[in-house]
Amino acid sequence: MLPINPSQVPAEFKRAVALQRSGQLEQARTLFEAIGRVAPRLPEIPFHIGRIAFDTGDLDEAARQLAKALRLKPAEPKILTALSEVLSAAGREDDAIEFYDKAIAKNPTLSNLRIDKAFLLQRMGAFERAETELRRVLKASPLRGDVYRMLMVTKKVKADDPLIGMMEKAHADPRVKGENRVQLEFALAKAMEDTGQTARVFAYLTPANRATKAAYRYDISERRDEVDGLIAAFSGHDFTPSLPASDEFSPIFVTGLPRSGTTLVEQILASHSEVTGGGEQPFALRLSYDVIGRPGSFRSMNEVTEDALAGLGRSYQDAIRKAVSFGRVVTDKGIQSHLVMGLLKQAIPLARFVVVRRDPRDLLYSIYKNHFAPGTHRYAYDLADLAAYYASFVKIIDFWRDALPGGFYEIAYEDLVEDPETRSRALVDAVGLDWEDQCLSFHAAKREVKTLSVQQVRQPIYRSSAAAWKKYEAELAPLIEALEREGVA
C-alpha cells in the first residue's frame, strides 16, 4: 500500500479500527502497521496489532506487541488487561499477576486494576487471594455491583454473612443505577439462593434480566434463520471424510449450550495424560464460516472444494497450535462448534465431538440467573428467547444425528453427576482413549478456567444442581410454557 501522510493518521486509524471490528483482521493489521511506520510512538498501534494477533491465535506476537504498547504508555489499564489475558492464555499466569502488581503499586487507588487482577486469580483457582483484592475495593467503593457479583461467583454465603447486608444497603442507594445495579441484582439473587430464600430470588433476577435485555436488543429470528440456513446448506451432503488423516492431530470438540456441563466434561478429558485442555477457542466456527459463508448467505456444500476443506483443516490446526502448546490431542470447548460438526469432521478426519445435554429447565434457568460479559449471549435475558434458542440447538443436533451417524458422542449432565465413574469411563472410551484414574480427580488440576463454572470445577462432582428448577416452578412457568410451544418440553 502507498505510504501514509502524517496528516492522514487520524482518518486511517479510524478505518483500521472499523476493519478490525468487522472481522477483516489481516487488512486491519496491514493498515495499523503502515500507520505505525508514520507514528511509531502511538501506543494504540501495537495495542491493536496485539489484539489482532491474539484473535488469530499468535500468542507470542500478541505478547510482544502489547508489551511494546505498555512501554509506550506504562500502567495503562486496557493494555495491561489485554497483556494479562494473553499471558494467562499462554500459561504465564504468574507473569500476568506480576504486571498487575507493578501497575497497582504505581496506581494504588485505581480500583479496576485490582478487579482485573482478582478476575485472573479466580480463573487460576486462587479464590482467597481474589477475595482479598475484591474486599479492598469494596472498602473504598461499597457501591460497586460488579465487585459483589464477582465475589458471589466463587463464594457461597450464609444467612448471617455481613456481605448480604452490604449488598442490600447498596441496592437501596439511589446512586446505584444502570449496569452497576444489574450486576448487584445478580449478586443478590445468588445470595438469596445460597441462603434458601427462594421467594426472593426472582425479585432480583427479573429486573436484572429485563434491564439487560433492554440494553442489548435481540431478535431470536436471527438464530432461527442461521440454523435453518446451515441445515439447508448441509442437507444431502455426504460427510464421510475423504482427506488423508494425520495421526499427529486429533482434537476433541466439546460442545453444547452454556451451563450445560461442557466445562466439567472438558476438565475430565483434560485430566488424561494424553490430552491438553485448550479451553474455549474461537477458531472453529469463524474458519468454517470463511469456507461456507456467513449467516444469510451460506453456500451449499456442493460448492465447497476438497482444497477448501483441506485449507480449513490446516488453518484450524495452525491457529490452535499457536494458541495452545500440545502434542496430538487437544480439547476445544468452543461451544458453537455443534453448528458445523460435519464440516469440521470432513476437514479434520480424526476430530472427535462430544455434545453435552442437560434438562432444559435446569439449563435455561442456570443461564437466566447468570450474568455474562456485556453484549454476549443476548438471548439469555428473556425466558421465551431462551426456549427458542434451546429449540434451535435441538434442531441442529437432530439434523447432525441423521446426517452424521455415529459422528458425535452425547452425554447427559444428569447422568454424569449421578454416576461419575461409569459415565466418565464411557466418555473417555468414546474419544478413543484408555481410562486413567486421574480423570476423576479433575478438580485437583491447576489449569486456568475461564467460564462461569470457575468455582464448580474446583470441586468433586456434586448433584445439587440437578432439578434445581423445581424450587422456582411458579416463576419459571413462562419458560416451561415456551418450551412446550417450541416442542422441546
Summary of the structure (lengths in Angstrom):
residues: 489
radius of gyration: 23.2
end to end distance: 56.8
largest distance: 67.4
contacts: 1589
relative contact order: 0.09
helix: 63%
strand: 4%
